[in-house]
Amino acid sequence: MDSVPPEAPSDSDLLAQHVAGDPDAFGELVRRHRDRLWAVAVRTLGDREEAADAVQDALVNA
């Protein structure tokens, strides 16, 4: 997972910015958490291609 500099907005702040219409806020949340999402999906599904599809579906529908 990427580290977050101390001056960076919190996840809560980014979520609020996303809800308010900031087009970049959700992308930053994805960047911060994509590795963890991928790892959980691979462990859960046991298949890398299915995991990739599941993570993509989850993020598209978020």
Distance bins in CASP14 RR format, pairs under 12 A and 6 or more apart:
PFRMAT RR
TARGET T0000
AUTHOR 0000-0000-0000
RMODE 2
METHOD distances of the structure
MODEL  1
1 11 0 0 0 0 0 1 0 0 0 0 0
1 30 0 0 0 0 0 1 0 0 0 0 0
1 31 0 0 0 0 1 0 0 0 0 0 0
1 32 1 0 0 1 0 0 0 0 0 0 0
1 33 1 0 0 1 0 0 0 0 0 0 0
1 34 0 0 0 0 1 0 0 0 0 0 0
1 35 1 0 1 0 0 0 0 0 0 0 0
1 36 1 0 1 0 0 0 0 0 0 0 0
1 37 0 0 0 0 1 0 0 0 0 0 0
1 38 0 0 0 0 0 1 0 0 0 0 0
1 39 0 0 0 0 1 0 0 0 0 0 0
1 40 0 0 0 0 0 1 0 0 0 0 0
2 8 0 0 0 0 0 1 0 0 0 0 0
2 27 0 0 0 0 0 1 0 0 0 0 0
2 28 0 0 0 0 1 0 0 0 0 0 0
2 29 0 0 0 0 0 1 0 0 0 0 0
2 30 0 0 0 0 0 1 0 0 0 0 0
2 31 1 0 0 1 0 0 0 0 0 0 0
2 32 1 0 1 0 0 0 0 0 0 0 0
2 33 0 0 0 0 1 0 0 0 0 0 0
2 34 0 0 0 0 1 0 0 0 0 0 0
2 35 1 0 0 1 0 0 0 0 0 0 0
2 36 0 0 0 0 0 1 0 0 0 0 0
3 31 0 0 0 0 0 1 0 0 0 0 0
3 32 0 0 0 0 1 0 0 0 0 0 0
3 35 0 0 0 0 0 1 0 0 0 0 0
4 10 0 0 0 0 1 0 0 0 0 0 0
4 11 0 0 0 0 1 0 0 0 0 0 0
4 13 0 0 0 0 0 1 0 0 0 0 0
4 14 0 0 0 0 0 1 0 0 0 0 0
4 28 0 0 0 0 1 0 0 0 0 0 0
4 29 0 0 0 0 0 1 0 0 0 0 0
4 31 0 0 0 0 1 0 0 0 0 0 0
4 32 1 0 0 1 0 0 0 0 0 0 0
4 33 0 0 0 0 0 1 0 0 0 0 0
5 28 0 0 0 0 0 1 0 0 0 0 0
5 32 0 0 0 0 0 1 0 0 0 0 0
7 13 0 0 0 0 0 1 0 0 0 0 0
8 14 0 0 0 0 1 0 0 0 0 0 0
8 25 0 0 0 0 0 1 0 0 0 0 0
8 28 0 0 0 0 1 0 0 0 0 0 0
8 29 0 0 0 0 0 1 0 0 0 0 0
8 31 0 0 0 0 0 1 0 0 0 0 0
8 32 0 0 0 0 1 0 0 0 0 0 0
9 15 0 0 0 0 1 0 0 0 0 0 0
9 16 0 0 0 0 1 0 0 0 0 0 0
9 17 1 0 0 1 0 0 0 0 0 0 0
9 18 0 0 0 0 0 1 0 0 0 0 0
9 22 0 0 0 0 1 0 0 0 0 0 0
9 24 0 0 0 0 0 1 0 0 0 0 0
9 25 0 0 0 0 1 0 0 0 0 0 0
9 28 1 0 0 1 0 0 0 0 0 0 0
9 29 0 0 0 0 1 0 0 0 0 0 0
9 32 0 0 0 0 0 1 0 0 0 0 0
10 16 0 0 0 0 1 0 0 0 0 0 0
10 17 0 0 0 0 0 1 0 0 0 0 0
10 25 0 0 0 0 0 1 0 0 0 0 0
10 28 0 0 0 0 0 1 0 0 0 0 0
10 29 0 0 0 0 0 1 0 0 0 0 0
10 32 0 0 0 0 0 1 0 0 0 0 0
11 17 0 0 0 0 0 1 0 0 0 0 0
11 18 0 0 0 0 0 1 0 0 0 0 0
11 25 0 0 0 0 1 0 0 0 0 0 0
11 26 0 0 0 0 0 1 0 0 0 0 0
11 27 0 0 0 0 0 1 0 0 0 0 0
11 28 0 0 0 0 1 0 0 0 0 0 0
11 29 1 0 0 1 0 0 0 0 0 0 0
11 30 0 0 0 0 0 1 0 0 0 0 0
11 31 0 0 0 0 0 1 0 0 0 0 0
11 32 1 0 0 1 0 0 0 0 0 0 0
11 33 0 0 0 0 1 0 0 0 0 0 0
12 18 0 0 0 0 0 1 0 0 0 0 0
12 19 0 0 0 0 0 1 0 0 0 0 0
12 25 0 0 0 0 0 1 0 0 0 0 0
12 29 0 0 0 0 0 1 0 0 0 0 0
13 19 0 0 0 0 0 1 0 0 0 0 0
13 20 0 0 0 0 0 1 0 0 0 0 0
13 22 0 0 0 0 0 1 0 0 0 0 0
13 25 0 0 0 0 1 0 0 0 0 0 0
13 28 0 0 0 0 1 0 0 0 0 0 0
13 29 0 0 0 0 0 1 0 0 0 0 0
14 20 0 0 0 0 0 1 0 0 0 0 0
14 21 0 0 0 0 0 1 0 0 0 0 0
14 22 0 0 0 0 1 0 0 0 0 0 0
14 23 0 0 0 0 0 1 0 0 0 0 0
14 24 0 0 0 0 1 0 0 0 0 0 0
14 25 1 0 1 0 0 0 0 0 0 0 0
14 26 1 0 0 1 0 0 0 0 0 0 0
14 27 0 0 0 0 1 0 0 0 0 0 0
14 28 1 0 1 0 0 0 0 0 0 0 0
14 29 1 0 1 0 0 0 0 0 0 0 0
14 30 0 0 0 0 0 1 0 0 0 0 0
14 31 0 0 0 0 0 1 0 0 0 0 0
14 32 0 0 0 0 1 0 0 0 0 0 0
14 33 0 0 0 0 0 1 0 0 0 0 0
15 21 0 0 0 0 0 1 0 0 0 0 0
15 22 0 0 0 0 0 1 0 0 0 0 0
15 25 1 0 0 1 0 0 0 0 0 0 0
15 26 0 0 0 0 1 0 0 0 0 0 0
15 27 0 0 0 0 0 1 0 0 0 0 0
15 28 0 0 0 0 0 1 0 0 0 0 0
15 29 1 0 0 1 0 0 0 0 0 0 0
15 30 0 0 0 0 0 1 0 0 0 0 0
15 32 0 0 0 0 0 1 0 0 0 0 0
15 33 0 0 0 0 0 1 0 0 0 0 0
15 62 0 0 0 0 0 1 0 0 0 0 0
16 22 0 0 0 0 1 0 0 0 0 0 0
16 25 0 0 0 0 1 0 0 0 0 0 0
16 26 0 0 0 0 0 1 0 0 0 0 0
16 29 0 0 0 0 0 1 0 0 0 0 0
17 23 0 0 0 0 1 0 0 0 0 0 0
17 24 0 0 0 0 1 0 0 0 0 0 0
17 25 1 1 0 0 0 0 0 0 0 0 0
17 26 0 0 0 0 1 0 0 0 0 0 0
17 27 0 0 0 0 0 1 0 0 0 0 0
17 28 0 0 0 0 1 0 0 0 0 0 0
17 29 0 0 0 0 1 0 0 0 0 0 0
18 24 0 0 0 0 1 0 0 0 0 0 0
18 25 1 0 1 0 0 0 0 0 0 0 0
18 26 1 0 1 0 0 0 0 0 0 0 0
18 27 0 0 0 0 1 0 0 0 0 0 0
18 28 0 0 0 0 1 0 0 0 0 0 0
18 29 1 0 0 1 0 0 0 0 0 0 0
18 30 0 0 0 0 0 1 0 0 0 0 0
18 62 0 0 0 0 1 0 0 0 0 0 0
19 25 0 0 0 0 1 0 0 0 0 0 0
19 26 0 0 0 0 1 0 0 0 0 0 0
19 29 0 0 0 0 0 1 0 0 0 0 0
19 62 0 0 0 0 0 1 0 0 0 0 0
20 26 0 0 0 0 0 1 0 0 0 0 0
22 28 0 0 0 0 1 0 0 0 0 0 0
22 29 0 0 0 0 0 1 0 0 0 0 0
24 30 0 0 0 0 0 1 0 0 0 0 0
24 31 0 0 0 0 0 1 0 0 0 0 0
25 31 0 0 0 0 0 1 0 0 0 0 0
25 32 0 0 0 0 0 1 0 0 0 0 0
26 32 0 0 0 0 0 1 0 0 0 0 0
26 33 0 0 0 0 0 1 0 0 0 0 0
26 34 0 0 0 0 0 1 0 0 0 0 0
26 59 0 0 0 0 1 0 0 0 0 0 0
26 60 0 0 0 0 0 1 0 0 0 0 0
26 62 1 0 0 1 0 0 0 0 0 0 0
27 33 0 0 0 0 0 1 0 0 0 0 0
27 34 0 0 0 0 1 0 0 0 0 0 0
27 59 0 0 0 0 1 0 0 0 0 0 0
27 62 0 0 0 0 0 1 0 0 0 0 0
28 34 0 0 0 0 0 1 0 0 0 0 0
29 36 0 0 0 0 0 1 0 0 0 0 0
29 37 0 0 0 0 0 1 0 0 0 0 0
29 59 0 0 0 0 1 0 0 0 0 0 0
29 62 0 0 0 0 1 0 0 0 0 0 0
30 36 0 0 0 0 0 1 0 0 0 0 0
30 37 0 0 0 0 1 0 0 0 0 0 0
30 38 0 0 0 0 0 1 0 0 0 0 0
30 55 0 0 0 0 1 0 0 0 0 0 0
30 56 0 0 0 0 0 1 0 0 0 0 0
30 58 0 0 0 0 0 1 0 0 0 0 0
30 59 1 0 1 0 0 0 0 0 0 0 0
30 60 0 0 0 0 0 1 0 0 0 0 0
30 62 0 0 0 0 1 0 0 0 0 0 0
31 37 0 0 0 0 0 1 0 0 0 0 0
31 59 0 0 0 0 0 1 0 0 0 0 0
33 39 0 0 0 0 0 1 0 0 0 0 0
33 40 0 0 0 0 0 1 0 0 0 0 0
33 41 0 0 0 0 0 1 0 0 0 0 0
33 55 0 0 0 0 0 1 0 0 0 0 0
33 58 0 0 0 0 0 1 0 0 0 0 0
33 59 0 0 0 0 1 0 0 0 0 0 0
33 62 0 0 0 0 0 1 0 0 0 0 0
34 40 0 0 0 0 0 1 0 0 0 0 0
34 41 0 0 0 0 0 1 0 0 0 0 0
34 51 0 0 0 0 0 1 0 0 0 0 0
34 52 0 0 0 0 0 1 0 0 0 0 0
34 55 1 0 0 1 0 0 0 0 0 0 0
34 56 0 0 0 0 0 1 0 0 0 0 0
34 58 0 0 0 0 0 1 0 0 0 0 0
34 59 0 0 0 0 1 0 0 0 0 0 0
35 41 0 0 0 0 0 1 0 0 0 0 0
35 42 0 0 0 0 0 1 0 0 0 0 0
35 55 0 0 0 0 0 1 0 0 0 0 0
36 42 0 0 0 0 0 1 0 0 0 0 0
36 43 0 0 0 0 0 1 0 0 0 0 0
36 55 0 0 0 0 0 1 0 0 0 0 0
37 43 0 0 0 0 0 1 0 0 0 0 0
37 44 0 0 0 0 0 1 0 0 0 0 0
37 45 0 0 0 0 0 1 0 0 0 0 0
37 51 0 0 0 0 1 0 0 0 0 0 0
37 52 0 0 0 0 0 1 0 0 0 0 0
37 54 0 0 0 0 1 0 0 0 0 0 0
37 55 1 0 1 0 0 0 0 0 0 0 0
37 56 0 0 0 0 0 1 0 0 0 0 0
37 57 0 0 0 0 0 1 0 0 0 0 0
37 58 1 0 0 1 0 0 0 0 0 0 0
37 59 1 0 0 1 0 0 0 0 0 0 0
37 62 0 0 0 0 0 1 0 0 0 0 0
38 44 0 0 0 0 0 1 0 0 0 0 0
38 45 0 0 0 0 0 1 0 0 0 0 0
38 46 0 0 0 0 0 1 0 0 0 0 0
38 48 0 0 0 0 1 0 0 0 0 0 0
38 50 0 0 0 0 0 1 0 0 0 0 0
38 51 1 0 0 1 0 0 0 0 0 0 0
38 52 1 0 0 1 0 0 0 0 0 0 0
38 53 0 0 0 0 0 1 0 0 0 0 0
38 54 0 0 0 0 1 0 0 0 0 0 0
38 55 1 0 1 0 0 0 0 0 0 0 0
38 56 0 0 0 0 0 1 0 0 0 0 0
38 58 0 0 0 0 0 1 0 0 0 0 0
38 59 0 0 0 0 0 1 0 0 0 0 0
39 45 0 0 0 0 0 1 0 0 0 0 0
39 46 0 0 0 0 0 1 0 0 0 0 0
39 48 0 0 0 0 0 1 0 0 0 0 0
39 51 0 0 0 0 1 0 0 0 0 0 0
39 55 0 0 0 0 1 0 0 0 0 0 0
40 46 0 0 0 0 0 1 0 0 0 0 0
40 51 0 0 0 0 1 0 0 0 0 0 0
40 54 0 0 0 0 1 0 0 0 0 0 0
40 55 0 0 0 0 1 0 0 0 0 0 0
40 58 0 0 0 0 0 1 0 0 0 0 0
41 47 0 0 0 0 1 0 0 0 0 0 0
41 48 0 0 0 0 1 0 0 0 0 0 0
41 49 0 0 0 0 0 1 0 0 0 0 0
41 50 1 0 0 1 0 0 0 0 0 0 0
41 51 1 1 0 0 0 0 0 0 0 0 0
41 52 1 0 0 1 0 0 0 0 0 0 0
41 53 0 0 0 0 1 0 0 0 0 0 0
41 54 1 0 1 0 0 0 0 0 0 0 0
41 55 1 0 1 0 0 0 0 0 0 0 0
41 56 0 0 0 0 1 0 0 0 0 0 0
41 57 0 0 0 0 0 1 0 0 0 0 0
41 58 0 0 0 0 1 0 0 0 0 0 0
41 59 0 0 0 0 0 1 0 0 0 0 0
42 48 1 0 0 1 0 0 0 0 0 0 0
42 49 0 0 0 0 0 1 0 0 0 0 0
42 50 0 0 0 0 1 0 0 0 0 0 0
42 51 1 0 1 0 0 0 0 0 0 0 0
42 52 0 0 0 0 1 0 0 0 0 0 0
42 53 0 0 0 0 0 1 0 0 0 0 0
42 54 0 0 0 0 1 0 0 0 0 0 0
42 55 0 0 0 0 1 0 0 0 0 0 0
43 50 0 0 0 0 0 1 0 0 0 0 0
43 51 0 0 0 0 1 0 0 0 0 0 0
43 54 0 0 0 0 0 1 0 0 0 0 0
44 50 0 0 0 0 1 0 0 0 0 0 0
44 51 1 0 0 1 0 0 0 0 0 0 0
44 54 0 0 0 0 1 0 0 0 0 0 0
44 55 0 0 0 0 0 1 0 0 0 0 0
44 58 0 0 0 0 0 1 0 0 0 0 0
45 51 1 0 1 0 0 0 0 0 0 0 0
45 52 0 0 0 0 1 0 0 0 0 0 0
45 53 0 0 0 0 1 0 0 0 0 0 0
45 54 1 0 0 1 0 0 0 0 0 0 0
45 55 0 0 0 0 1 0 0 0 0 0 0
45 57 0 0 0 0 0 1 0 0 0 0 0
45 58 0 0 0 0 0 1 0 0 0 0 0
46 52 0 0 0 0 0 1 0 0 0 0 0
46 54 0 0 0 0 0 1 0 0 0 0 0
47 53 0 0 0 0 1 0 0 0 0 0 0
47 54 0 0 0 0 1 0 0 0 0 0 0
48 54 0 0 0 0 0 1 0 0 0 0 0
48 55 0 0 0 0 0 1 0 0 0 0 0
49 55 0 0 0 0 0 1 0 0 0 0 0
49 56 0 0 0 0 0 1 0 0 0 0 0
50 56 0 0 0 0 0 1 0 0 0 0 0
50 57 0 0 0 0 0 1 0 0 0 0 0
51 57 0 0 0 0 0 1 0 0 0 0 0
51 58 0 0 0 0 0 1 0 0 0 0 0
52 58 0 0 0 0 0 1 0 0 0 0 0
52 59 0 0 0 0 0 1 0 0 0 0 0
53 59 0 0 0 0 0 1 0 0 0 0 0
53 60 0 0 0 0 0 1 0 0 0 0 0
54 60 0 0 0 0 0 1 0 0 0 0 0
54 61 0 0 0 0 0 1 0 0 0 0 0
55 61 0 0 0 0 0 1 0 0 0 0 0
55 62 0 0 0 0 0 1 0 0 0 0 0
56 62 0 0 0 0 0 1 0 0 0 0 0
END
